[in-house]
């Protein structure tokens, strides 16, 4: 098998790797923005009224209920 020993081959691979890393970082940034939006919405809701989360344990299959009560300042 013949290896690609041309001088520009390594540069193209690095450029592709750079583009892949850039694309993945953009995807991560979008996901973090989505998580931030969800967390902000939950916090705003908690500050206005109680919230209850029911989570099922993946190991024992029991339901775990988490209740959060916040005290927000009244707004005008």
KAVEN-V987487 format. One record per helix or strand of 3 or more residues. SS is the DSSP state (hx for helix, st for strand). FROM is the first residue (numbers start at 1). LEN is the number of residues. Records with the same first field share a line. If there is no record, write none. Layout:
# KAVEN-V987487
SS=FROM-LEN + FROM-LEN
This chain:
# KAVEN-V987487
hx=7-42
st=51-6 + 63-6
